Amino acid sequence: MTDPLFKSRDFRLLLLIGLLWGSSSSQMTLFAVVLHAHGMGDRLISEMVTAFALGLIISTMASGWLIARAGARATLLLALLSALAITVGLPLSGFQPATIIGLNFCRGVAFGLVLPPGFVIVQGLAAEFPGSDRVRAVGLFNACFLLPLLYGPALGEWAWGGWGDGWFFTTVLLPLLAATLLGLAMPPSEAAGGSAQGYLSLLLDRRIWPPALAMMASGIGYACVVNFAALLVRPAGVFFAPFAIPLLLRLTRLERHPRLMLLGLGLGAYVVGFLTLLIGFPPLSGLAFGFAYAVVGPTAITWASAPYTDAAARARPVALVTLAFNLGTIVTAQLVGTVVPFAGWSGILLLLAAIAAAAGLVIVIGPAGRRAEQIS
């Protein structure tokens, strides 16, 4: 391989871990359908998604501290081992609502500890190569978590539809087990140490506002995709396979374009995704959602961490914008549980499209976005 990124064994291992994790989590897009079959309604599923997101928020806030104290590799390994144990527990829960909600809170904790250490490791590896594109490195790693959407939902639908819960959770568990074994093969990383910048001082830094707002809007859209789209589109593959296609694109020159333009395009694509899902074009909707996710995440994460040079300093801005993304998940879950009963899915899709459009306008034409673009 001529690409210097792929000469790194650690980077290749991280990509494989991302693909395997995604092979597991992409099948869990069918989880709401499974729960529906066990008698859980939309309101209970929204509470489950909220519990998952609360776990994400707690662990994301702790991830910066964990990375700074224990190291990125140890934090990533903790996430893998925790997710493995929780996935074993899900089919043993008897599908009792309180147990499912509790396990999904724990599952959210595990998920919140995966991406921040991964992003820190990736950016550290990318910095070793003169002229390497940090946006591309983040985008490649991020894409590996989502490329399995090309086949994961169809695999989960096949396993559950043909053989029931046992086979479904087996196909969810096996890739996660393989990812955990690869995580054990990762070389230890030293604790970053030092005193990473606190969250309060970060929040007062206006440079973080535009990428954080973009990530929150992206979290709203992504939560709709992974938690509720399978309830609206069957077979699920006609939506999820197009979602994964934009992630195959090389994001080689993204950093050469203005960040405000990229975030505006990405959030505009979320608007298109919501509206085309509303009018009944799931392949186009999936494609639009996939483009939006592929552009907004790497751009916002790189923007937020650009002013910082070492792992201890990068860990907290990465954790903060990831936290904003996870807050978006709670927004979606609560809106779905509140709006759908009286306005239907049409009402919620229109509302989410309006939120994405408003966020894009605030970022692109607002003073905070333009000032941050100039000084970051």
C-alpha positions in Angstrom: 0.0 0.0 0.0 1.3 3.4 -0.9 -0.8 5.4 1.5 1.3 6.1 4.6 -1.6 5.7 6.9 -2.0 2.0 6.0 1.7 1.3 6.7 0.9 1.7 10.4 -0.1 -1.7 12.0 -1.9 0.1 14.7 -4.1 2.1 12.2 -4.9 -1.1 10.4 -5.9 -2.8 13.7 -8.1 0.2 14.6 -9.9 0.0 11.2 -10.6 -3.7 11.7 -11.9 -3.0 15.2 -14.2 -0.4 13.8 -15.5 -2.7 11.0 -16.1 -5.5 13.5 -17.8 -3.1 16.0 -19.9 -1.8 13.2 -20.8 -5.3 12.1 -22.3 -5.8 15.5 -23.9 -2.4 16.1 -25.4 -2.2 12.6 -27.5 -5.3 13.3 -28.8 -3.6 16.4 -30.7 -1.1 14.1 -33.2 -4.0 14.1 -33.5 -4.0 17.9 -36.5 -1.7 17.9 -38.3 -4.2 15.6 -37.4 -7.0 17.9 -38.7 -5.1 20.9 -41.9 -4.3 19.1 -42.4 -8.0 18.5 -42.0 -8.6 22.3 -44.8 -6.0 23.0 -42.8 -2.8 23.6 -44.5 0.3 22.2 -42.9 3.5 20.7 -42.9 5.3 24.1 -41.0 2.5 25.8 -38.6 2.3 22.9 -38.0 6.0 23.2 -37.2 5.6 26.9 -34.8 2.9 26.0 -33.1 5.2 23.5 -33.0 7.9 26.1 -31.4 5.6 28.7 -28.8 4.6 26.1 -28.0 8.2 25.3 -27.7 9.1 29.0 -25.1 6.3 29.4 -23.4 7.8 26.3 -23.3 11.2 27.9 -21.9 10.1 31.2 -19.2 8.0 29.7 -18.3 10.6 27.0 -17.8 13.1 29.8 -15.6 10.6 31.6 -13.7 9.6 28.5 -11.4 12.6 28.4 -10.4 12.0 32.1 -9.9 8.3 31.4 -7.8 8.8 28.4 -5.7 11.4 30.2 -5.2 9.0 33.2 -5.2 5.5 31.8 -4.4 5.9 28.1 -6.5 5.7 25.0 -5.8 2.0 24.4 -7.0 1.0 27.9 -10.1 3.1 27.5 -10.9 1.5 24.2 -10.4 -2.0 25.6 -12.7 -1.2 28.6 -15.4 -0.2 26.1 -15.0 -3.4 24.1 -15.1 -5.7 27.1 -18.1 -3.9 28.6 -20.1 -4.0 25.3 -19.3 -7.7 25.0 -20.7 -8.5 28.5 -23.8 -6.4 28.0 -24.6 -8.0 24.7 -24.5 -11.4 26.3 -27.0 -10.1 28.9 -29.6 -8.7 26.5 -31.1 -12.0 25.4 -31.0 -13.3 29.0 -33.1 -10.3 30.2 -36.5 -11.9 29.4 -37.3 -8.7 27.5 -38.6 -7.1 30.7 -38.9 -3.4 30.0 -37.0 -2.2 33.2 -34.2 -4.7 32.5 -33.9 -3.7 28.9 -33.8 0.0 29.7 -31.1 -0.7 32.4 -29.0 -2.7 30.0 -29.3 -0.1 27.4 -28.1 2.5 29.8 -25.0 0.3 30.4 -24.7 -0.3 26.7 -24.6 3.5 26.2 -21.8 3.8 28.7 -19.8 1.3 26.7 -20.5 3.0 23.4 -19.5 6.3 24.8 -16.0 5.0 25.5 -15.3 3.8 22.0 -15.0 6.7 19.6 -13.1 9.3 21.8 -10.1 7.1 22.5 -10.2 5.9 18.9 -10.2 9.4 17.5 -7.3 10.3 19.9 -5.2 7.3 18.7 -6.0 8.0 15.0 -5.0 11.7 15.2 -1.8 10.7 17.1 -1.0 8.2 14.3 -1.8 10.7 11.5 0.5 13.3 13.0 3.4 11.0 12.5 3.1 11.3 8.7 4.3 14.6 7.1 1.4 16.1 5.1 -1.1 13.5 6.1 -4.7 14.6 6.0 -6.1 14.5 9.5 -9.6 14.8 8.3 -9.2 11.8 6.0 -7.7 9.7 8.9 -10.7 10.5 11.1 -13.1 10.0 8.3 -11.6 6.5 7.4 -11.8 5.4 11.1 -15.3 6.8 11.5 -16.5 5.2 8.2 -15.3 1.7 9.3 -18.0 1.9 12.1 -20.7 2.5 9.6 -19.7 0.7 6.4 -21.2 -2.5 7.8 -24.6 -0.8 7.4 -24.2 -2.2 3.8 -24.9 -5.7 5.1 -25.5 -5.6 8.9 -29.2 -4.7 9.0 -29.9 -7.3 6.2 -27.9 -9.9 8.1 -29.8 -9.1 11.4 -33.1 -9.2 9.6 -32.3 -12.6 8.0 -31.0 -14.1 11.3 -34.0 -12.9 13.4 -36.6 -13.5 10.7 -35.4 -17.0 10.0 -34.3 -18.3 13.3 -35.4 -15.9 16.0 -33.8 -14.1 18.9 -31.0 -16.6 19.6 -29.5 -16.4 16.1 -30.0 -12.7 16.0 -28.0 -12.0 19.2 -25.4 -14.6 18.1 -24.7 -12.7 14.9 -24.5 -9.5 16.9 -22.1 -11.0 19.5 -19.5 -12.8 17.3 -18.1 -9.7 15.6 -17.9 -7.9 18.9 -15.9 -10.8 20.4 -13.5 -10.6 17.5 -13.1 -6.8 18.0 -12.3 -7.4 21.6 -9.6 -9.9 20.7 -8.1 -7.4 18.3 -8.2 -4.7 21.0 -6.1 -7.0 23.2 -3.6 -7.1 20.4 -3.2 -3.3 20.4 0.0 -2.1 21.9 -0.3 -0.3 25.3 -0.5 3.5 25.1 0.8 5.6 27.9 -1.5 7.8 29.9 -1.4 11.3 28.6 -1.1 12.8 32.0 -1.0 16.5 32.5 -4.0 18.7 33.1 -6.3 18.6 30.1 -8.4 21.7 29.6 -11.6 21.6 31.7 -15.0 21.4 30.1 -16.1 24.7 31.5 -13.2 26.6 29.9 -13.8 24.7 26.7 -17.5 25.8 26.7 -16.5 29.4 27.1 -14.2 29.1 24.1 -16.3 30.2 21.1 -14.2 28.2 18.7 -15.9 25.0 20.0 -19.5 26.3 19.5 -19.9 25.7 15.7 -18.5 22.2 15.7 -20.4 21.3 18.8 -23.7 22.6 17.4 -23.1 20.7 14.1 -22.4 17.5 16.0 -25.5 17.9 18.1 -27.6 18.3 14.9 -25.8 15.3 13.4 -26.6 13.3 16.5 -30.3 14.1 16.0 -30.2 12.8 12.5 -28.1 9.8 13.2 -30.4 8.8 16.1 -33.3 8.8 13.7 -31.4 6.5 11.4 -30.2 3.9 13.8 -33.1 3.8 16.2 -36.2 4.4 14.2 -35.7 4.1 10.5 -36.2 0.3 10.6 -39.7 0.9 11.9 -40.5 3.0 8.8 -38.7 1.2 6.1 -38.9 -2.6 5.3 -36.8 -4.3 4.1 -34.3 -2.2 6.0 -31.5 -2.7 3.5 -33.1 -0.4 0.9 -32.4 2.4 3.3 -29.2 1.3 5.1 -27.2 0.2 2.1 -27.4 3.6 0.4 -26.6 5.2 3.8 -23.2 3.4 3.8 -22.3 4.3 0.2 -21.0 7.9 0.8 -18.8 6.4 3.5 -16.8 4.6 0.7 -15.8 8.0 -0.8 -12.3 9.1 -0.1 -12.4 12.2 2.1 -8.9 13.1 0.9 -9.3 16.9 0.3 -12.0 17.9 2.7 -9.7 20.0 4.8 -9.0 22.2 1.7 -12.6 23.4 1.7 -14.0 26.0 4.2 -15.3 24.2 7.2 -18.4 26.4 7.3 -19.2 25.3 3.8 -18.8 21.6 4.6 -20.9 21.8 7.8 -23.6 23.7 5.9 -23.7 21.1 3.1 -23.8 18.3 5.6 -26.6 19.7 7.6 -28.5 20.5 4.4 -28.2 16.9 3.5 -29.8 15.9 6.8 -32.8 18.1 5.8 -33.0 16.3 2.4 -32.8 13.0 4.3 -35.7 13.7 6.6 -37.9 15.1 3.8 -37.2 12.2 1.3 -37.9 9.7 4.1 -41.2 11.6 4.7 -42.3 11.4 1.1 -41.3 7.8 0.6 -37.9 7.6 -1.1 -35.9 5.5 1.3 -32.9 4.9 -1.0 -32.4 8.6 -1.6 -33.0 9.3 2.0 -30.4 6.8 3.1 -27.9 8.3 0.6 -28.5 11.9 1.9 -28.2 10.8 5.6 -25.0 8.9 4.7 -23.4 11.9 3.0 -24.4 14.2 5.9 -22.8 11.9 8.5 -19.7 11.3 6.4 -19.1 15.1 6.1 -20.2 16.6 9.4 -18.5 14.3 11.9 -14.9 14.4 10.6 -15.1 18.1 9.9 -16.5 19.0 13.3 -14.1 16.7 15.2 -11.0 18.0 13.4 -12.1 21.6 13.8 -12.7 21.1 17.5 -9.3 19.5 18.1 -7.2 21.5 15.7 -5.9 24.0 18.3 -4.5 21.2 20.5 -1.3 19.3 19.9 -1.0 16.5 22.4 -3.4 13.6 23.5 -4.2 15.1 26.9 -5.3 18.4 25.3 -7.1 16.8 22.4 -9.1 14.3 24.5 -11.5 16.8 26.0 -12.6 18.8 22.9 -13.1 15.5 21.1 -15.1 14.2 24.1 -17.1 17.5 24.2 -18.2 17.5 20.6 -19.0 13.7 21.0 -21.1 14.7 24.0 -23.0 17.2 21.9 -23.6 14.4 19.3 -25.0 12.2 22.1 -27.2 15.0 23.4 -28.8 15.0 19.9 -29.7 11.3 20.5 -31.7 12.3 23.6 -33.4 15.1 21.7 -34.6 12.7 19.0 -35.7 10.1 21.5 -37.8 12.5 23.5 -39.3 14.2 20.5 -40.3 10.9 19.0 -41.9 9.8 22.2 -43.7 13.1 22.6 -44.7 14.1 19.0 -45.4 10.8 17.3 -48.5 9.9 19.4 -50.4 13.0 18.3 -48.6 14.2 15.0 -47.4 10.9 13.6 -44.1 10.2 11.9 -44.8 12.9 9.3 -44.9 15.5 12.1 -41.6 14.3 13.7 -39.8 14.1 10.4 -40.8 17.7 9.5 -39.7 18.9 12.9 -36.3 17.2 12.7 -35.8 18.6 9.2 -36.5 22.1 10.6 -34.0 21.6 13.4 -31.3 20.6 11.0 -32.0 23.6 8.8 -31.9 26.0 11.7 -28.6 24.6 13.0 -27.1 24.9 9.5 -28.2 28.5 9.2 -26.9 29.5 12.6 -23.5 27.9 11.9 -23.0 29.2 8.4 -24.3 32.8 8.7 -24.0 33.3 12.5 -21.1 35.4 13.9 -19.7 32.6 16.1 -19.2 30.4 13.1 -17.6 33.0 11.0 -15.3 34.2 13.8 -14.3 30.7 14.7 -13.5 29.8 11.1 -11.1 32.8 11.0 -9.2 32.2 14.2 -9.1 28.4 14.4 
